[in-house]
Each structure stands twice: as structure tokens, then as C-alpha cells.
């Protein structure tokens, strides 16, 4: 599975995860990706080890050797508590990675989908107010409405695939979108696409109907 992943998490996201500095929704995203991706999991573990080394230096009275940035990251790590490294994904036919299955209480049969139009369904997950998380089911070949971003949106494919101007995203791939990206994701025609999407600000839709529906759909 891991060798098929082409789109990974950035070092800045992994460092924030290791320091316990991400909102709950983004923590869930990172944990789900790490359970599928050996490369990102190894990188996250290296950042956690670095944080542990900084703590040891502080305990040994070597504060002078620690940079201001490392010290700040260490304080964030202490405030956030210990960070659990996501376990390698277990074998089997589950669509949801283990961190997500633990979170929703099962696989796809545990999800309470709600229709949002054009055959698309969503399930909003309960997380802290700093960011939102939702599961999306997009019928094969369906295009999502054109939209931009006021903040950060991270989308991870769990089943099927989608394509936009940034490339082709299949299971395990994560697209990180910010205010510079305006796109129209289209689900691959071969299979319904299921994604985990997390955002820290509302999306910016071009068309009137999505704008009207946005308030009710909480996107």
C-alpha cells in the first residue's frame, strides 16, 4: 500500500503533529495517513525522537544548546501531552484506516451518510471547534463544485480516486489546499470515491447554489 502513495504530508504538518500543535480534525487526518504511509510515519517518528532529545538536553541543564524554535516546539509537545505514533495499517478489506475506524466505531457500515446533492453524501465527524472533519462519498465520475479556500483544506482518499489541476489522488494520497488553489475535483469513473476532508475555514464556492447550501451543509 505505502509504495503506491504519491502525495504525502509536508514536514511542517508532521512536525506540528509530533508537537501536539494541530487541531483534533487535522490530528485525525495525519493519524489516518500515517497508518497507510511508511515514509511519512518514519518521518513523524524522527520528529518525535528529536523532541525527546530536546527534552533530555533540557533535563541535563544544557539549555544553551537548544534553539528558540526547538524550545517552543518542546513546550508545545509538553502542553499537548505525549503523541502516539499511528500504527501500521492492519491487513484486511476495511476501507477506513484503523484510526478512523476507532473514531467512528466501525467501517463504512457505521457511517451515517447524509445526502448533499448530485448523489454526493457526507458525514460530519465530531471534533473540536478549531477545525472540521467530514467523510465524503462522491459517485464515480462526479465533479465537485468549483471552489477556493480561505484557510487550509486537507483531503485524503480512502477509496477510489479523484483528479484536479494538482494531479491524480488515489487511496492514501493527501491533497493539501490553501488560498492559492482553486479547483474542481472529479471522481475517477471506475469507482465511487470516499475521502476524509478536514478544513479550518469555510470553502469559497463560485456558483450560487453551493453558496446557498453552504450554511446548511456546514462546509
N, C-alpha and C positions, 0 to 999 in steps of 0.2 A: 504493500500500500504506500509506504513512505516514499519509495523511489518514483512514484507517479505524480507526486505533488510538485507543481511548478511555481506556485505563487505562495510565498512564505510570509511570516510575520517579520516586522522590522526589528532591529536591535533595540530601538528606543522603546517599543512596546514590550519586548521581552524583559528589558531592564526594569521598566515600571512594574511589570508583573512580579518580578523577583523581589522588588522593594515593597510590594503590597500597596502600590500607589494608584491602582486602577479602580474604577467603579465596578460594582458587582457584575453588571452586564458584560463588561469587557473582560473581567476575570473569567467568566464562564466561556466566552469566546476563545480566549487563549488556552484554557484548560482543555477544551474540546479539540482544538487544533493540535496541541502537544500530544494528545493521546493517539494521534494518527501520524505525526511527523517526527521521525527520529532526529532530523537535522535541527529543527527548532527546539526540540526537547533537550538535546545536548547543549545547545547554546544557552537555554534558560538555566540549566544546571550549572554552567560555568559562571553565570552572573550570580547565582545563589552562593556558589563557592567563594566568589570574590567578596560578596557581602560578609560571609563568615570570616574571611581573612581580615577584613577591616575591623570587625568586632574583636578579633583576637589581638590585633595591634593596639586597639583602644584599651583593652584589658591589661596589656603588658606595659602600659604607660608610654606608648610610642605615638602620642597624638601628633607630634610634629611631622610624622611620615605620611599622614593622611591628608589628602587634598580636601578643600572645602566641598567639592562636588561629592566625593566619596562619603564625607561625614554626613552631608544632607541625605544621601541615599540610605545610609545606615540608620539615621533617625527615622526615616520613613519605614524602613524594614522593622524597626523596633515597635513603632506605633501600629503597624499593620499586623504584627504577630508573625509567627512562622508561616512560610509559604510552602504548601505541599506541592511537590512536583507531580504533574499528571502522569498516571501510569500508562504503560504501553497498551494500546487497544487490544482487547481480548479477541480471539478468533470467533467466528460465528457470522450470522447473516443479519445482525442488527443494523438498522440504518443510522440510529443515533449513537454517537460515541459515548463511552461509559460516563463521563462527567455529565452529559446531557440526560442520559437515561436515569442517573441518580437524581438529577434535578427535577425531572418531570414525573418520575415514578414509573418508568417503563419505556417501551419503544413507541413506535408510531401509534399503536392501539391505545396508548394512554393520553394522546393529544386530543384536545377538544378544539377542533378546527372551526373557524367562523368564516363564511364567505365575505369577500371584499369586492367582488366584481370581476368580470371576464374569466370566471372559473377559478380565479386565484383565491386561496384560503390562507388565513393566518391564525396563529395562536400566540397571544402576548404572554410572556413569562413574567412572573412576579420578581422584580428586582428593586434595588434602591432607586431613589428619585434622580440620582446624578446621570443616569443613562437608562435606555430601554432596550429590551431584548425581545425578539419575536421569531417564531418559526414561520416560514413561508412555503406554501405549496403552489408551484406555478406550472400549469399544464404545459405539456410538450409543445414547443413552437410558439408559445405566447410571449408577446413583448410587454414588458412593464412600461408604465408611463414615463415619458421624458422627465428627468429631474436633475437638480443640482443639490448642493449640500451647504448648510450653514455651519456645520461642525464636521465631525468625523463619523463616517459610516463604515463598519467592517462587515463583510458578508462572506460566510463560509459555506461551501457546497457540501451537502450531506448525501444527496442522491442526484443522479443525472448531471446536468451541466448547463451553463449559460455563457453567452458571449456578448461583449460590448466593445467599445473602442479600445479598452485596455487589454483585451485578449480573450482567451478561452479558459474558463474556470470549471474544473471537474471536482470530484469528491476530494475533500481535504484542502483544496485551494482556498485562499483567502484574498479577497479584494479589499484594499484599504482606500477609501474615497474621502476627499476633502473638498474644500471650496473650489479647487482648481479643476475638478472633474464634473463634467455634465454628460450624462449617459442615458442610454436606453437598453437595459439588459434584456436579452431574448433567450428564452429557454431552448435548449437543444431539442430538435424534433423527435429524437429517438426515445425519450423517456421524460416523465414529469420530473421537474426539478424541485428539490426540497433544500432549503437554505436556513441557516441561522443568521439573522441580521441584528446588529447592535448599533445604536446611534446615541449621540449625546446632544443632538439638536434636531428640530423638525427638518424634513426634506423640503426642497423648493421645487414644486411642480410647475410645468409650463402651461398645462391645459386647465380649463375652468372646472371641469367635473372632478378631477382628482383634488383640486384645491378645495372644492366644496366638501368633498368626502373626507379630507384630511383630518378635520377636527374630530369627526366621529370614529375614524379608524385609528386615531392616535399615532399617526405617522408624520 
